[in-house]
Each structure stands twice: as C-alpha cells, then as structure tokens.
C-alpha cells in the first residue's frame, strides 16, 4: 500500500510519487525473517523439515533477537520467527505473516527449535537489510532472500534453480517507481519543496493518510486501556492523575505514542501502519500530531493530514540517508524530527520555523541508539516525541540552536547531512559493540 503526492516540480509533472507505507503486524524485523522462511517453505512439496537456516545482516539480528512475536503469548527470538514462518506463514501476507500463528502452530515451531532443526547466523560486514532462509525437506532445498526492504523478496530458488517468474517476486520487477528511485528523488528536495508538496495532496491522498492514522489509533486505544508490554502509556496517565506531571500538549503526545508502542511491542495482534519498514516509526511520526491536534481542539482535519504527511516525508528523508537499519533509533530521531516539523506546520509555522523545529530536535536526540526492538521502545520513543513537540514550540517562539554549535548546520538539511556522517563514520564501531553486548547477554540468559 502506498500514498500518492501530485505536484509540479521544476516544471515537470510528478505522477503519484509513492512513499512506501504498509500495514504490519508486530515488529517488522522478525516479520521479515518469518516472511523469508514462509516464502522458502512455500516452494517445498513437504513441510517435514530437516533443517532451517536463517542468515541476516547484523542490524536485523540486533533488532529481532529480543522482541515478542504476535500470537505467541510473550515468546520471541530469531529462531522462533523463522520456525513460525516456515510452519504456517503465508508469504502473500507480507508483513502480517504472523497473523496465522495460533497455539498449534506455536507448538510445531517450538518442536523444531527443541530438536535443533533451526539455526541462525549473522552475515558479517553486510550493510543494509538482508535476510536469507534456506530450508531442507524431503530431499529438496529451497531458499528465499529479502534485501533492502522488509518485504522485498528478491530471490527464490528450489534445488538450486532460480524461480524467476514466481509471483512473490513481482515487486522486484517494478521498473518505474522503485523505492530506491523515490528515495533519491526525496533526498534531492529542499525542506521548502517538501512543504510545497502538501498543497498538491488530493482527497484520495488524504483519505489514505487518514486510514493509517485510524489503524494506529486502534493500537493506542488498546495500550491505554490494557497497559500491555512495559505499560508506559498507562504509567504516564497515572502520573498525570497523581499530579506528579501536568498534562500538556507534549505529555499527551507521549502518552498516545507510548500506549501504541506498548501494544505493538507486546505482540498484540493489531496491525500498525508502518513507515519505511518500521511500525514504531509509523506510530511515532503520526500519533503525536493527532494528540497535538486533539489537544488544541482546532478541528482542522485536512491540515492535520497534511502535517502527518510532512512528518512522513521528513522521517523518510532522514531514514533514506542514514539507512532503514542503523545504530540510531529511527523512531526517536527521524520520527521525532518529522513530528517537530509536523507540529510546527500544524501551528502555521513558516518553512524557516519548521526547519528550526527539526534542528532543535536533532540537537536534542541525535545519538539515541537502537539496541533492538523490545517493550522498552515505548519508553525511549515516547520521551523523544515529547521532546519533539517541545522543540517545535520553541522554534515557533524563536528559540533555535545556532549554526556551528556542535554538529548543527546553517539549515535543517545541512544538519541532517552532518547527522548522516556522524552515524556512518562515528557510530559504526558502537553498533558492533552494542550487538556484542546483546549477544553475550543472550548467551548468559540461556546458560542461567
């Protein structure tokens, strides 16, 4: 699924520019693993598996190793994700591949793990999203490979023979509007041009943005009522009622976002509208703006939908530059920058003030790290979006971090370029160290 933006840019008609958004069930990282396994298993004549081996890039491994998988009553892990996908995953469901999981499927998958038929590996040195699952059954061997995007199956083989015409590969064959081409187009834009795109949104575009918001609001409502996962949303609500913190625009944004991430990271079987392959990013880039609009009670729904679109554009702009998987928490950094832009736009800020909101936010949260998907994401991201709202309001009040203070550039675009350099050159060793710590912790847990 995607949304279109129609505009005239540099005297050329831009037709239906698509930024990828798609419903996803649970964390997209184990979903990519499950999808790869499901695609490989679909090629085999038998599901009496002899072995399942899944290999992935270091960042995907880091993100998927500790998060709860939907339908498992609190279980998780890379091996389990692969086993569930192989046993009962429907690859046509893409990022909702775990919607078929029930108690019987879970039992079969856990049996595969118990008998040692599932193995996992990290492809050292791999940059960018990559996962390959190889399954052997009934003297046949099938393999499925996903790269670039969480649901982008680029290769299917059975007994060494490429399945080039398989329908699951249809996305790889789209020649005109690939996500790579759209990302190149997006990062060529200035902030002024991005804001200018909003006037070209038509009713269908706005309706699609509304659909994603409604999907994310269902998750937030569940989280507020039931307090799953870490229960950050409910805890913030209690603090408000106790008078310890005051309910303002920023706190309301944090509560709504935290509640939705609580539900998603707890494995609740409700989809989120993902953004750039991340459900938490989709939640972080949209729900704070809903909270801001509701809190002020302005009732201007079209403006809210345009503000969410701007938030999506800014978040995708940053994610396209730093990578879908990196050392940074994209939901906090890219999503928060989108929120800062969106809140400033929602309150009729100028392009200069929108850039100031982005600059303030990146100056505040530039090096929030990603230590994998987990229930604690609700705590991290809610704090970041609360900061994003305040950073937008500060920009509207004329307070913006000055250029050449730290890594801050003369414009928001320049600051983002510096952030990319920091991420690629400065944080790569930290990312490796972080994964090593997490692997040792996982080993200690197994031993104990």
C-alpha positions in Angstrom: 0.0 0.0 0.0 1.2 3.5 -0.7 0.1 7.1 -0.9 0.5 9.5 -3.8 1.5 13.1 -3.9 0.7 15.0 -7.1 2.7 18.2 -7.8 4.5 20.2 -10.4 8.2 20.2 -9.6 10.7 22.1 -11.7 8.1 22.3 -14.5 7.7 18.6 -14.7 4.5 16.7 -13.8 5.3 14.4 -10.9 2.8 11.4 -11.1 1.8 9.6 -8.0 5.0 9.8 -6.0 4.9 6.8 -3.7 6.4 6.6 -0.3 6.1 3.1 1.0 3.7 2.6 3.9 2.1 -0.8 4.6 0.2 -2.5 7.5 2.5 -4.6 9.6 1.6 -7.0 12.5 4.1 -6.9 15.3 7.7 -5.9 14.8 8.8 -5.8 11.2 12.2 -7.3 11.8 11.1 -10.8 13.0 8.3 -10.4 10.4 10.9 -10.1 7.6 12.5 -13.3 9.0 9.2 -15.1 9.1 8.3 -13.9 5.6 11.6 -15.2 4.2 11.0 -18.6 5.9 7.4 -18.7 4.7 8.5 -17.9 1.1 11.1 -20.7 1.1 8.7 -23.2 2.7 6.1 -22.4 0.0 8.4 -23.8 -2.6 8.7 -27.2 -1.0 6.4 -30.2 -1.6 6.6 -31.2 2.1 6.7 -29.4 5.5 8.5 -32.3 7.2 11.6 -30.1 7.6 15.0 -31.5 8.0 16.7 -28.1 8.7 16.0 -24.4 8.6 18.9 -21.9 8.5 18.4 -18.2 8.5 21.2 -15.7 7.9 20.9 -11.9 8.2 22.7 -8.6 8.5 23.9 -7.6 12.0 21.3 -4.8 12.4 18.4 -7.0 11.6 19.7 -9.7 14.0 20.1 -7.0 16.7 16.5 -5.7 16.2 14.8 -9.1 16.0 16.5 -11.0 18.8 14.5 -9.9 21.8 11.1 -8.7 20.6 7.8 -10.5 21.3 6.1 -12.2 18.2 2.3 -11.8 17.9 0.3 -14.8 18.7 3.0 -16.5 20.9 1.8 -15.4 24.4 5.0 -13.5 25.0 7.6 -15.6 23.2 10.2 -14.3 20.7 13.5 -14.9 19.1 15.0 -15.2 15.7 14.8 -18.9 15.5 11.2 -18.9 16.6 10.3 -16.3 13.9 11.9 -18.5 11.2 10.1 -21.6 12.5 6.7 -19.9 12.7 7.1 -18.6 9.2 8.1 -22.0 7.8 5.4 -23.9 9.6 2.3 -21.7 8.9 3.3 -18.4 7.4 1.6 -17.2 4.2 4.1 -15.2 2.2 1.3 -13.3 0.5 0.5 -11.7 3.8 3.9 -10.0 3.8 4.5 -8.0 7.0 1.4 -9.6 8.5 2.9 -13.1 8.1 2.4 -13.9 11.8 -1.4 -13.4 11.6 -1.7 -17.2 11.1 0.0 -18.1 14.3 -2.1 -20.0 16.9 -1.3 -22.4 19.8 -0.9 -25.4 17.4 1.4 -23.5 15.1 3.5 -22.3 18.1 3.8 -25.9 19.4 5.1 -27.1 16.0 7.5 -24.3 15.7 8.9 -24.8 19.2 9.3 -28.5 18.4 11.6 -27.6 15.5 13.6 -25.5 17.9 13.8 -28.2 20.6 15.0 -30.8 18.0 17.8 -28.5 16.8 16.5 -28.1 13.3 16.7 -24.3 13.3 19.9 -22.4 13.1 20.7 -18.7 12.8 23.8 -16.8 11.6 25.0 -13.2 11.1 26.4 -12.2 7.7 29.4 -10.1 9.0 30.1 -7.0 7.0 26.7 -6.8 5.4 25.4 -3.3 5.2 21.7 -2.8 4.7 18.8 -5.1 5.3 19.4 -8.7 4.3 17.8 -12.0 5.4 18.0 -15.4 3.7 16.3 -18.6 4.8 17.4 -22.0 3.5 15.1 -24.9 4.2 15.7 -28.6 3.5 12.8 -31.1 3.4 12.1 -34.3 1.6 15.4 -34.2 -0.3 14.7 -30.7 -1.6 16.3 -27.4 -0.7 14.6 -24.1 -1.0 15.9 -20.6 -0.4 14.3 -17.1 -0.1 16.2 -13.9 0.1 15.0 -10.4 1.2 17.0 -7.3 0.8 16.6 -3.5 1.0 13.0 -3.5 2.4 11.5 -5.8 5.0 9.1 -7.4 2.5 11.2 -7.2 -0.7 11.8 -10.8 -1.8 14.5 -10.6 -4.4 15.4 -14.3 -4.9 13.7 -17.7 -4.7 15.4 -20.9 -5.6 14.4 -24.6 -5.4 17.2 -27.2 -5.6 19.5 -24.5 -7.0 17.1 -23.4 -9.8 16.0 -19.8 -9.7 12.2 -19.3 -9.6 12.4 -16.1 -11.7 8.7 -16.0 -12.6 7.3 -16.7 -9.1 4.6 -14.2 -8.2 6.2 -13.4 -4.9 9.0 -11.7 -6.9 6.6 -9.3 -8.6 7.7 -6.3 -6.6 11.3 -6.7 -7.7 10.1 -6.4 -11.3 8.5 -2.9 -11.0 10.8 -0.8 -13.2 9.5 2.8 -12.9 8.8 3.7 -9.3 11.3 1.6 -7.2 11.7 2.7 -3.6 15.4 3.4 -4.4 14.5 5.8 -7.1 11.9 7.5 -5.0 14.3 7.9 -2.1 16.8 9.5 -4.5 14.1 11.9 -5.6 13.1 12.6 -2.0 16.6 13.4 -0.7 17.1 15.8 -3.7 14.3 18.0 -2.3 14.8 21.0 -0.1 12.6 21.4 3.0 10.8 24.3 1.2 10.0 21.9 -1.7 8.7 19.2 0.7 6.4 21.7 2.4 5.3 22.8 -1.1 4.2 19.3 -1.9 1.5 19.4 0.7 -0.7 21.7 -1.4 -0.8 19.1 -4.1 -2.5 16.4 -1.9 -5.8 15.3 -3.3 -8.8 13.7 -1.4 -7.5 10.2 -2.1 -4.1 11.0 -0.7 -5.7 12.5 2.5 -8.0 9.5 2.8 -5.1 7.2 2.7 -3.2 9.1 5.4 -6.5 9.0 7.5 -6.6 5.3 7.1 -3.2 4.9 8.6 -3.9 7.2 11.4 -7.1 5.2 12.3 -5.1 2.0 12.3 -2.5 3.4 14.6 -5.2 4.9 16.9 -6.7 1.4 17.5 -3.3 0.3 18.8 -3.0 3.3 21.0 -6.6 2.8 22.4 -5.7 -0.8 23.3 -2.5 0.2 25.0 -4.2 2.9 27.1 -6.9 0.5 28.2 -4.9 -2.6 28.9 -1.3 -1.4 29.6 0.5 -4.3 27.8 4.2 -4.6 27.5 6.1 -2.1 29.7 2.8 -0.1 30.2 4.5 3.2 29.7 1.3 4.9 28.4 -0.8 3.8 31.4 2.1 4.8 33.8 2.2 8.3 32.3 -1.6 8.5 32.7 -1.3 7.6 36.4 1.4 10.2 36.9 -0.9 12.8 35.4 -3.8 11.8 37.7 -1.5 11.8 40.7 -0.5 15.4 39.8 3.2 14.4 39.5 3.3 15.6 35.9 1.0 18.0 34.1 -1.0 17.1 31.0 0.2 19.4 28.3 0.5 19.0 24.5 3.8 17.2 24.8 2.8 14.8 27.5 -0.4 13.9 25.6 1.7 13.2 22.6 4.0 11.0 24.6 1.1 9.1 26.2 -0.7 8.3 22.9 2.6 7.2 21.2 3.7 5.1 24.2 0.4 3.3 24.5 0.5 2.3 20.9 4.1 1.0 21.1 3.3 -0.8 24.3 0.7 -2.8 22.5 2.8 -3.4 19.4 5.9 -4.5 21.3 3.9 -6.7 23.5 2.8 -8.7 20.4 -0.8 -7.7 20.4 -2.4 -8.9 17.2 -3.4 -5.5 15.8 -1.6 -4.0 12.8 0.3 -0.7 12.6 0.7 1.4 9.6 4.5 1.1 9.0 6.7 3.8 7.6 10.0 3.0 5.8 9.7 -0.6 7.0 9.1 0.3 10.7 5.9 0.1 12.6 7.2 2.2 15.5 8.4 4.8 13.1 4.9 4.9 11.6 3.4 5.3 15.1 6.0 7.9 16.2 5.5 10.0 13.0 1.7 10.2 13.2 0.2 9.8 16.6 1.9 12.8 18.3 0.3 15.0 15.7 -3.1 13.5 16.3 -2.5 14.3 20.0 -1.4 17.8 19.2 -4.5 18.5 17.1 -6.9 17.0 19.6 -5.3 18.9 22.5 -5.6 22.3 20.8 -9.1 21.4 19.5 -8.6 23.2 16.3 -10.7 20.7 14.3 -8.8 21.3 11.0 -8.6 17.7 9.8 -7.1 18.5 6.3 -4.3 20.4 8.0 -3.7 17.6 10.4 -3.5 15.1 7.5 -1.0 17.4 5.7 1.0 17.8 8.9 1.2 14.0 9.2 2.3 13.8 5.5 5.1 16.3 6.2 6.1 14.3 9.2 6.3 11.1 7.0 8.3 13.0 4.3 10.8 14.3 6.8 11.1 10.9 8.6 11.6 9.1 5.3 14.1 11.8 4.1 16.3 11.1 7.2 15.8 7.3 7.1 16.7 7.2 3.4 20.0 8.9 4.2 21.0 7.0 7.4 19.5 3.7 6.3 16.5 1.7 7.4 18.5 -0.1 10.0 21.4 1.7 11.7 22.9 2.5 15.1 20.3 5.2 15.6 16.8 4.7 16.9 15.0 5.9 13.8 11.7 6.3 15.6 13.2 8.7 18.1 15.5 10.6 15.7 13.8 10.5 12.3 10.3 10.1 13.6 10.8 12.8 16.2 12.2 15.2 13.5 9.1 14.5 11.5 6.9 15.3 14.5 8.8 18.6 15.1 8.2 19.6 11.5 4.6 18.5 11.6 3.7 20.3 14.9 5.3 23.5 13.6 3.3 23.2 10.4 0.1 22.3 12.3 0.5 25.6 14.2 1.0 27.6 11.0 4.8 27.9 11.3 6.9 29.2 8.4 9.3 26.9 6.5 12.1 28.6 8.4 10.4 27.7 11.7 9.8 24.2 10.5 13.5 23.8 9.8 14.2 25.3 13.3 12.0 22.6 14.9 13.9 19.9 13.1 17.2 21.4 14.0 16.2 21.7 17.7 15.1 18.1 17.7 18.3 16.7 16.1 20.4 18.8 18.5 18.5 17.2 21.4 18.3 13.5 20.4 20.9 13.0 17.7 22.6 9.9 19.2 19.7 8.0 20.8 20.9 4.4 20.0 18.9 1.4 18.7 19.5 -1.6 21.0 16.9 -3.7 19.3 13.1 -3.9 19.3 11.6 -4.6 22.7 9.0 -3.3 25.2 11.4 -0.6 26.3 11.0 1.1 22.9 7.8 2.7 24.3 9.8 4.5 27.0 12.5 5.7 24.6 10.2 6.8 21.7 7.6 8.5 24.0 10.4 10.6 25.5 11.7 11.5 22.1 8.3 12.6 20.7 7.6 14.7 23.9 10.9 16.4 23.2 10.0 16.8 19.5 6.8 18.7 20.4 8.6 21.0 22.8 11.3 21.6 20.2 8.7 22.6 17.7 7.1 25.0 20.2 10.5 26.5 21.0 11.1 27.1 17.3 7.8 28.8 16.9 8.8 31.0 19.9 12.0 32.0 18.1 14.4 29.7 20.0 16.6 27.6 17.6 20.0 26.2 18.1 22.5 28.3 16.3 24.6 27.1 13.3 28.1 25.8 14.0 27.2 24.8 17.6 28.3 21.2 17.7 27.2 19.5 14.6 24.4 21.9 13.7 24.5 23.3 10.2 23.1 26.5 8.7 19.9 24.7 7.6 18.0 21.6 8.7 19.2 19.9 5.5 22.8 20.6 6.4 22.3 19.4 10.0 20.8 16.1 8.6 23.9 15.7 6.3 26.1 16.1 9.4 23.9 13.5 11.3 24.4 11.0 8.4 28.2 11.5 8.6 28.1 11.0 12.4 26.0 7.9 12.0 28.0 6.3 9.2 31.5 7.2 10.4 31.2 7.7 14.1 28.6 5.2 15.3 29.5 2.1 13.3 32.0 0.8 16.0 29.4 1.5 18.7 26.8 -0.5 16.8 29.2 -3.5 16.7 30.0 -3.2 20.4 26.3 -3.0 21.2 25.4 -6.1 19.3 28.3 -8.0 21.0 26.9 -6.9 24.4 23.4 -8.1 23.4 24.7 -11.5 22.2 26.6 -12.0 25.4 23.5 -11.2 27.4 21.5 -13.6 25.4 24.1 -16.3 26.0 24.1 -15.6 29.7 20.3 -15.9 29.8 20.5 -19.4 28.1 23.2 -20.6 30.5 21.3 -19.4 33.5 
